[in-house]
């Protein structure tokens, strides 16, 4: 999202810019979720093996 900076209060972002931002945020959220999900189940597995 290098095309638009949210510091200009006189100019609204275009629908295309907002759509691109939403796609980028969704992709980042999905990646972070997948990493956290994998880490959680890895920890559960380690705890189960320690028993």
N, C-alpha and C positions, 0 to 999 in steps of 0.2 A: 504494500500500500504506500508506495513512494510518491504516487502522483498527487496526493492530497494531504494537507496538514490541517488538523482541526483547530487552528489558531486564528483563522480569519472569520470573525463573527459576521462579517458583511456578506459572505458568500456561502450559500448552502452547498453541501456535497451533492453530486448528481446521483441519480438512482443507480447508475452503473458503478460509481465509486462506493456507494453504500453496499451494494450487492457483493462487490469484490471484497470489501472489508469483512462482511458477514461470512463469506466462504473461507477467508483466511483465519478468522477467529474460530470457526467451526472445525477446521482442519487441525488447528493447534489444540483445541479442547479435546478432540478425539485422540490425538497423539498422547496428550498428557493422561487421559483416562486409561488408555491401553497400557502405558507404562506403570501407572499406579495399580491397575488391576493385576498385571503380571507380578509386580513386586509384592502385593498382598498375598497372592496365592503361593508365591515362592516362600514367603515368611511362614505361612500356614503349613506348608510342606516340611520346612525345616523344624518347626515346632513339633509336628507329628512324628518325625523321625527321631527326635530327641527323647520321646517318651519311651 
